[in-house]
C-alpha cells in the first residue's frame, strides 16, 4: 500500500523526449498513459493534462484513497443474513466488491427505523447494529477494520484492509439524553443523520409533512453543539430545508450531507438539496456527498416511483382482500412500465453542479448502496463499479488531484477539521489503535 501523502508522478521516457505521451504513477504503480497536446520535454503535473486518450481507472482507484459516505449494509444483513466477507451476489457492498472497486472506507450506516422512537427500542437496536459491524471486523481481521478517526482510515489502507467507520442514520437512539449520545460516541459513531423518514425529537424530516419543530427542536440544537464539541459530524441528509439552514446557522464546525443529491435535477423532490444549500455548505467548509440512486439523480426515475406509488394505493383500494390479484396487477404494471434507470452520466452531472456551485473542495461520494432498493444505475450496480465514476470524471477533463478530492480527500479534510475542533475543546477523538 502507498503512503497517504505519496504524490502522483508524471513523466516521460528519456528516449522519447519531445514526444506527445507520458505516464502517471504513484509509488511505482502505473496508473495511466496520457497523450499530451504539448511536448513531454518538461513533465507536467496532472492539472496541466489537456488531452486524455488512455486511462486505467481501476489502477487509479487501487492507489487513490476512496471513501463512501453512506452504505446501508448492516440493516440489509439484519433483514436477510448474508456473508459480507466472502461476498454475495445479492449484496451491493461486500469485501470482494470493495476490493475490486478500490473502496478503502465504507461508512456503515446504523439505520434505525423511525417507528422505534415511538416504541422505545431505538437505543437498543442501534447497539445491536453496532455489534453487527464490530463482528464483521472481529470475525474477519484480514479483511475489515473498524475505524473511529481519520488516522484509522489511512492505517487500514496501509494494511490492505477495508475500513468500516460508523454513522447513525436517524437520531432516535439518543432518546433525549446526552449520555446516550456520549455512549454512541464511545462506541465509535462519527456522524449522525439527525432524522430519517419521519420527524423525530431532534429535527424535522424532508419526507414528513408534519414539521414538528419548524427545523430543530431545542434539544436538537443542544445535540448539534454537543456533537461539535465531541468531534462528531452533523449530517444534513434527510432534513427539511429549514432544519438544514438552522444547523448551518448554529454549527461550530463544517457539516456533511452524507448521501444527498441535487433538487435542480429532480424538481420538487425535497429529500434532495436546493442550490442555495449546496452553496452554503461549501461556504461553511462542508461536503455534499452524492447519492447514486436513480430516483435521486434523474427526474424520470423519481416520477416513475411517484406514479407507481399512486397505482399501488389504487390497487390496495380495489383489491383489499385479494393479495394474489393485487400482486398480479402490480407485476403487470412494472412489466408494462419498465423502470427508467439513471446512468453514471446522471450521477456525475450532480458532481459537476456541486463543483459549479460550491467548488471542487466540497463534493464527495455517498452512494446509499443497500439503501434505495433495486434502483441503482445499471452501470453503478455495486461498489465494484466505482472506477466507472472515475472514468466519467476523467472524460470530463477533471484533473487527477481533483478526482482524488472527490473520491475521499474532501471528506477526509472535513473530518480532520472536526477532530481538530474537538481536540481544541479538550475532547480528543479516540482511534481504534490508541
N, C-alpha and C positions, 0 to 999 in steps of 0.2 A: 504494500500500500504506500502511496505517496505522502509526503509531508503536507500538512494542511495548508501551508503558505507557499508551496512549491510553485514557481511561476511557469507560465506557458513559455515554450521556446519556439521561435520561428526562425528558420534558417534555410539555406540552400546549399547544395553540394558545390565544393570549390571547383570541380571540373565543369560546372555549368554556370559560372559567373556570367551575368548578363542574360541568362535565360529567363523565361517568364513563369517558372514554377518554384515553389518552396515547400517545406514541410512544417507541421506544427506538432510538437511533442511536449510531454511533461515527464520528468524523471526517466527519460529514455523510452517512454511508451509512445509509439507513433499514433497520433490521433487523426491526422488528415494530410493529404496533399492538396495544396491550393495553387491555382493558376492566377497570376497577378497581371494587372494591366501594365504595371511598371516593371523595371528591371529588378532582379534579386541581388544586385551588387551590394546593396545595403539591406540586410534582413529587416523587414518591417515588424512592428508589433501588430497584434491581431486586429486592433482598431483601424489599421490602415488598409486591411484587405478589402478590395473593391470589386473583385470578381471571384466567384466561387464555382468550381466545377466538380471537385471530388471531395467528399467529406464523410468520415466514418463516425456517425453519431453514436453508434454502440460503443466504440472505443472511447469516445469523449465522455459518455456518461459513466463509464467504468472508472475513470480517473477523477472526474469532477465530483464535488460533493453534491448529493441530490437529496432533498428533503421534501416530503409530502406532509402538508399541514393537517390533514384530516382523513383518516381511514376508519371505517366502522366495523372492522373485522371482529372485535370482541362480541358485539351484540349479534352479528351474523352467526358466529360459532355457538353462542348461547342458544340461539333458536334452532340451530341444526349443526350438531357437533361434526367437525371435520378436522383434518390434520394440517395445521398451518405450517408445520416443519417439513414434512415430506411433500406436501402440496396436494391440491385437489382441483380438478378441472372446473368445479363449480365456484371456486373462490376467485375473487379478483385480486386479492393480496395473499400471497404465501411466500415462503422462503425461496423456492426455485424461481418464481416470477420476479421477486425483488432482485435477486442476483442477476437475472437476465436483463432487467431494465436498468441496472446500476443504481437502484434505490438504496441509499445508505441509512436513512432515518425515516420511519413511518410513525407519525403521531397517532397512537391508538386512542380513538375516541371512546371514552367511558360514557356511552349513551345511557340515559336514564329516562324511560317513558314518562311523559307528563302526568299520567294518572297516578304515579307513585307518590307525587306530592300530596295528593288527596288522601291516599290510603296509608300514608306514613311509612312506606317501605323504601323510600328513595335512598336514604343514607346506607342502609344495609345492602341494597342492591349495588350501589356504587362500589362498596368494599368488595363484593363478590366479583365484580368485573375487573377490579384492580388485581385481585388474587389470580384471576384467569391469566391476565397478561404477565404477571410475575411468573406464573407457571410456564409460559412459553420459554422464558429465558432460563429458568431453573432446570427444566427438562431438556433443553437443547442449548447448552452453553457454547457449543461450537457453531451455532447459527445466529442466536439472538443475544442482545444485551439490553437491559433496562438502562435508560438514560434520564438523568434528572437535572443536567446542566449542559451548557454548550460544550464544555470540555469533554463530557462523556460521549457526545456525538462524534467528535474528532477521534477520540480514543477507540471507539467501536470501529470506525472506518479503518484506522491504522491496523486493527486486529482482524479485519476482514469479516466483521460481524454486522448484522442488520440491527441498528439501534431502534429501541421501542420507547420513546418518550410518551408521556401520558397527558391527556386533557379531558376534563369533564364536559360533556355536552348536555346542558341543562343544569342550572344551579340549584335544582330542587334538593340535592343531598345536603346542602348547607343547613337547611331546615331552621333558618332563623337564629343560628348560633355560630358566632365566630370561632368557637372552639372546634366545631366541625370543620370549618374552613382550614384551621391550623392542622387538624388531623390529616386532611387530604393533602395539604402541602407536605407534611412529613412523609406521606405515602408516595410522594413523587409527582403529584399533579402540578403541571406547569402552565396550563391555561384553563380558563373556564368560559364556556359559551353560556352566557348568563341565563338565557331562556331557550326553549325549543319551539314546539308547535302550539303551545298554549302559554298565555301569560302566567307567570308564577309569582312567588313572594318577593322576587328581586326586580323583575323587569317585564315589560310588555313584549309580546311576540308578534312578528310580522305576519304570522299565519292566523292570528286570533283577532276577530273583530272586536272582542271585548278588551279594551285597553284599560286595565285596572288602575294604572298609575299615571297615564299621560307621559310615560317614559320610564324612569326608575322609581322604585319605592324608596322611602327614607333608608330602609335597611340596605337596599341595593346600592345606594350611594356609599354607605359605610363599608360595604363589601368591596367596592371598587378601590376605595382608599386603602383598605387592608391588603388587597391583592397587590397594589402598587408597592406598598412598604415591604411586602414579603417576597417580591420577585416573581409574581405570577402574572402572566399575560392576560389582558382582558380581551375577549373575543366578541366582536360586534355581529358576527353571523347570527341570523335568526331574529335580531332585534328590530323593532319598529324604527323608522327614521328618527322619531322623537327620542327614543331611548338611546340610539346611537349618538345623536348630537349631544345629548346630556352627558354621555360617557366622555366624549371628546372635550366637553367644557370643563369637566372636573378632574380628569385623569392627570397624574403627575408623570406618567411615562407614556411612550408610544403604545399604540394599540394594534391589534391584528384583526383581520376578518379571515378566519382560517379556511372557509370553504364557501365563498360567495362570488357571484359573477355580476354582470352589469345590467341594470334595468334598461339602459339605452337600447340594447339589442332585443329585449323581451319586455316591451312596454306593458305597464300595468302589473307586472309581477313584483310585488313588494318585498319578497324574500331577497331579491337582488338589490344591489346598491345603486342609488342615483348618482349621476356625475358629480354633484356638489359634495357628496360624502366622500367619493373617491379622492377629489381634490383635497378635502380637509384631512383625510387620513394621511395623504402624502405630506401635507404641510406639518402634521404632527410628528412626522418621522416614522409612521407605521407602514404596514404592508397589507395589501389586498391580495389574497391567495385564491386563484381562480378555480371554481368548481367545474368539473368536466361534464356533469350530467347534461344530456341533450336538452331537457326542459329548462335548464339554467342558461344555456348559451344560444338556443335557437327558438325563435318565436313560434314557428310552425309546430315544433315538438311540444311546447307548452300549451298551445291551442288544442292539439290533439288530446292531451291529457285532460284539459278542462272539458272538452266536448264529451270524452269518454265518461268522465265523472257524471255528467248530466244524463248520459244514456244509461249508466248503471243505476242511478237513482230512479229513472223511469222504469227500468226493468224490475227493480225491487218493489215498486208500487204495483206493477202489472202482475207479477208472479210472487207474491209474498210467501206463499207456502209451497212453491214448486221449484225446488232447487235445481232439478235436472233441466227444466225448461229455461230457467234463468241462466245456467252455465252454457247451455246450447246457444242462446241468443248472444251472450257476452262473447263467446268464442267466435261466432259468426261475424260479429261486429269487427273484431280485431282482424280477421281474415280479409274482410272486405275493405278495411281501412288500415292498411299497414302503418306501423309507427314510423314517423319521419326522423330517423336518427340524424344527429348532428355529425360533424366531421372534425378532424384535428384543425382544419382551417377555421371553423367556427370558434373553437377554443382559443386559438392564437389571435383571432380578431379581438377577443376580450383583453388579452395581454397587451396587444397594440394600443387599445384605448386607455388602459391604465397608464401605460407609458406616456401617452399623449397628454393625459390629464394630470397625472401625479408625478411622472418622472420615472426613469429606469430603475431607481433605487427603491421603488415602493410597490413591487409586484412579485408574486410568488405562485406556487402551485399548492392547491388544496383540493385534491381530486374528488373527495367524497366517495371513493370506492367502497363497495358493500352497502352504501347508504341511500342509493337512489333507485334500487330495483334494476330491472334489465333495460336501462335507458342510456348506458354509456355509449358514446360514439363507437361504431364498429371498429374503427382503426385505433381506438384507445380502450379496448375492451378490458384490460387489466394492467397491472403495474409494469409488466414486461414491455409495454409499448411506449414508455417514456422517451426512448430515443426518437420516436416519430415526432414528438413535440420539438425536440432539438433540431431535427431535420427541417421542420417547417420554419422555425426561428432563423436557422441558417439561410434558408431560401429567401427570407425577407430581409437579408443583409444585417442581421444583428451581429455585433462583434462578439467574439468568443468570451471576453470577460463579462459582457452584458448577459450572455446566456448563463454563465455561471452565477450571476446575481439572481436571475430568475429561478434557477434550479435550487438555490439554497442560500446564497450569501446575503441577500437582502433580509431574509427571515432571521438568519443567524446574527446579523448585526443588531436587529431589534431585540432579540432575546438577550444578547450580551449587554445591551444598554439597560435592559430591565434588571438583569442581575447586578450590574454596577450600581444602579439606584438603590436596590435593596441593601447592598453592602454599605452604602453611604448612610442608610438608616439604622445600621447596626444589625442587619439581618442577612448575613452571608448565606447564599444558597448552597445547600449541600449537594455534593456529587455522589454517585454510587461508590466511587473508589476513594473518597476522602478518608 
